[in-house]
Amino acid sequence: MSELCIALLMVVLCYNGSFSEILDEKLGMLFNRSDLRCPKECETQDFLNKMRFEDSIECCTCAAESLWVVEGKQNGTKVGHFDVLFVKNYIELKVKDHDVNFYNLIYTYGNITDIPSSVCNFSTIVYIDLSFNEIKDIRNIACLSILDTLLLAGNKIQSLIADVFHGMKHLRRVDVSFNQITKLEPTFFLYMEGSMFHFDLSHNNMSEIDVTNMVRLRQKYFCVVNFSHNVLNEITNPSNFLFQREQDFGHGGYLDFTYNNFSHFFNFEKIGFHDLQLFGKMQFYSFDFQHNNWICDCKFYPFVSQATLSSYILHASHVNFKCNRPPQFKNKIIKNFRHYPDLLICNISMSARCPHKCHCFYQPSRNQTVVNCRAKLSSKRFPLVLPEYQNLALDFSKNLISDLDNQFERTKNYTFRIKEINLEGNNFHSISEFAVSQLKRTTMINMKHNPITSIDRSLRNLRPCNVQLGRLDLVCTCNDLWFQSWLPSPTMPCYNNTRIFCKTETGYKSITKVTKSELGCTEDYHLEWFNVCYGIFISLVCDIRIYGLQFLY
């Protein structure tokens, strides 16, 4: 009966009028229905630009009208209504208007606790407004196969199951705002088939949303899903749903998440996007996360660092959402952090082993954990423990540390995790072989402005560009000539990292220009040392043999 009424109505409206036949046909094919009419304005680019629609079909999705509405405007045809009667514990619907094809059920600001079961006796109901009643359960609504609009704002609904609207392919608009909804069952939208264009869940009590309720796989377009003014703080994926490359996420629509409690951006892998580029397939979806309590820290970095990914979500004109914390970033536009990713850090507390008075933080843009104890180590010693992270970047500068060997011996538990270390402006005089061995994995060593007078030649096993000693004035010996082959050449960008100057009779001179003779070394310097060592060895052998013979006799 209901499908026949729609067919008869189409015969009446088979002229062009103020609607676009071409877009009507496209809309019908896209949603497998022929009872929608698209405004002719959706054909004009100026209107699309003004209303910020991506294309004509998106415009139709948001602005289309149902046949009974169009027929009413053009021919004055009425839609029937009901009287709602209370008979003991039963609600009776009494038809007020006869000889009509479609009916509206309107009863607002009452005390109805359930949708009347008798609605199923009227299969041509197309519009229901039961706003601001006491309704808790709507599971009996699926019998209305051509229902177009369902308005239930201000009731007492607490949850929505995934198949509550199963088979209702004509349902375009649902308003359950200002209810008590705490749960929207997973896959509520994911596999929805039909033409659910407008869905209002605003002003409820939802604290989390399943990722399967943010995308649709069977409905190419929708207009708006409004999740605003809830208490949402997390996107979940308890079923470990995975989005696949071959899946078509469609054209999507506008999802309003404004005025919720989101604070940290999402781990895309945990919510099913094992490949971040998959999110790029949702480029026509529009996610609005303005007016949340965003904390701009290290958890934002994976999102901001994906330039293409972030552009899909952050470049929409309405998505200039801003930081709420920390205080120094309040009201800063989040998308601008793509140019300053080093600022996105997570502070580490003393309970997580950050030393007293030091500033510790994780910095994902450089893949390092910074421990800044500059001029803060009153004990003049390295901290015994540090945060349990890899790639430590340590700033122990200006702490009057004087005994490197002892400090490295005390802290062997973390020296192998040091990525960078700044020991500038301390008070140690030598760099031993042991100290060098503790820094063999370190990629930046700053020991400038220390009173260094002795450096073990094992330092040559480190890359010269990884070491900064600044200018050192030494009393050089022949044992220091290895610097000449180790120091960076003038053409290297790290040339000024380390400059060694030797004291000579004419003043201090770069070791790279000092000759052996200036240091008192002969050409046969190494041979002389060999001969001395060899002589000592022979003397020892002779002494041992003589001692042995004396023992025998």
C-alpha positions, 0 to 999 in steps of 0.5 A, a space after each residue: 500500500 505505501 509503495 503504491 501511494 508513492 508511485 501514484 504521487 510520482 505520476 502527479 509530479 512527472 513534470 520539471 517544475 522547480 526541481 531537476 530531473 537529472 539530479 532526481 534520477 541520480 539521487 534515485 539511483 544512488 539511494 535506490 528510491 524514487 520519491 525524492 526531489 532535488 532543488 534546481 539550485 543544486 545544479 548551479 555552481 554559485 549556490 554550491 559554493 555559497 553553501 559549501 557543498 562539494 558537488 550537486 549530489 551532496 547538495 541534494 542529500 542535504 536539501 532534497 524534499 519528499 514527494 508528499 512535501 512537494 505535492 503539498 506545496 504544488 497542489 495543496 494536498 494535505 497530509 493526514 493527522 491523528 488524535 492521540 487518545 489515552 484509554 486506560 493503559 493503552 494509547 489509541 490513534 484516531 484518524 482526523 483526516 480521511 481520503 489522504 495518502 500519508 499521515 503525520 503523527 505529532 504529539 509533543 510535550 506530553 507524558 507518552 512513555 512508549 511509541 504507540 504500538 498502534 502506529 504499525 496499523 498505519 503503514 503510510 505514516 511519514 512524519 513523527 514528532 513525539 518530542 519532549 515526552 517520556 519515551 525510553 524505548 523505540 524498538 517497535 518503530 521498524 514497522 513504518 517502512 516509509 517513515 521519513 522523519 522521526 523527531 524524538 528530542 527531549 525524551 528519556 532514551 538511554 541507548 540505541 541498538 545497531 539494528 533499531 532502524 533496520 529495513 527503514 530505507 526511507 528514513 532520512 531524518 532522526 532527532 534524538 537530541 536532549 535525551 539520556 543516551 550513553 551508548 550508541 551500539 557499534 556498527 550503528 552507522 557502518 552498515 546502514 543501508 538506506 538514506 539516513 541523511 540527518 541524525 542528531 545525537 547532540 546534548 546527550 551523555 555519551 563519553 565514547 564513540 566506536 569508530 564504526 559509527 564515524 564512517 559508512 560503507 553502504 551509504 555513499 552520502 549523508 548530510 550531517 551527524 551531530 554528536 555535539 554537546 556530549 561528553 565524548 573523550 575517546 574513540 574506541 575500537 573494542 572489536 578491533 575492526 580494521 579498515 581495508 584498502 579495498 573498502 569504499 568509504 563513500 563521499 561521507 558528510 559532516 560529523 559535528 564533534 564540537 563541545 565535547 571533552 576530547 583532549 588528546 588526538 587519536 591513535 589511528 592504529 588502535 582505531 583500525 587504520 593500520 595504514 595512515 594513508 587509508 584515512 586519506 580515502 575519507 577526504 570528503 568526510 568533514 570532521 569538526 572537532 572545534 571547542 574541545 579541551 585539546 592538549 597540544 602535546 606529543 600525542 598530536 605529533 603522529 597526526 600533525 606529522 602526516 602532512 597529507 593526512 592532516 590536510 584532509 581533516 584540518 584544512 576545511 574552513 570550519 576546522 580551525 580548532 585550537 589548543 586549550 592546554 598547555 597555557 602557552 599554547 592556549 588558542 593556538 590553531 592546531 594545524 600550524 604545529 605542522 610547521 613547529 613539530 618540536 613544540 609538541 612534547 609530553 612532560 615527564 614527572 618525578 614519579 616517572 624518574 625525572 630528577 629533582 628540579 630537572 625538566 624532562 619531556 618526550 619529543 617525538 619529532 626528534 625521537 628523543 627523551 630530553 632530560 634538562 638538568 642544566 645548572 640543577 644538579 646540586 650534588 655535582 654528580 649525574 642522577 642515578 636514575 633517569 626516565 625509562 625511555 630510549 634515546 636520552 638527550 641529556 643536558 648536564 651542563 654547568 653543574 661543576 662535574 669534575 670526575 667523569 669516570 666516577 660518574 659513568 661508573 655510577 650510571 652504567 644502567 642508562 649510559 647505553 641509552 644516551 643519544 645526546 649529552 651536553 656536558 658543557 661548562 663543567 670542571 673535568 680535566 681529562 677524557 679517559 678511555 673508559 669515558 669514551 667507551 660509555 659514549 660509543 653509541 652517542 651521536 652528539 657529545 658536547 664537552 665545550 668550556 671544560 678545563 681539559 688537559 688530557 684526552 685519550 686517543 680512543 676518542 678517534 674511534 668516534 666520529 669527529 662531527 659527533 664530538 664538540 670540544 670547542 677550543 682546547 689549548 694543550 701542552 701537546 706531546 708526540 702522543 697527540 699527533 693522532 688529532 691531525 688525522 681525526 679532526 674535521 677538515 676545513 671543508 666539513 660543516 663541523 670544522 669548528 666543533 673541535 679546535 686543538 691548539 698546541 703550546 709552542 715556542 712562538 705561541 699557540 698553534 693549531 695542531 693540524 699545522 704543528 710539525 713533529 720537530 716542534 713537539 720534539 719528535 724525530 722522524 724515527 720517533 715510533 722506531 725509537 720507542 719500539 727499540 726501547 720497548 724491545 730492549 726492555 723485553 730482552 733485558 727481562 728475558 735475560 734476567 729470568 734465564 740467569 735467575 733460573 740457572 742460579 736456582 738450579 745450582 
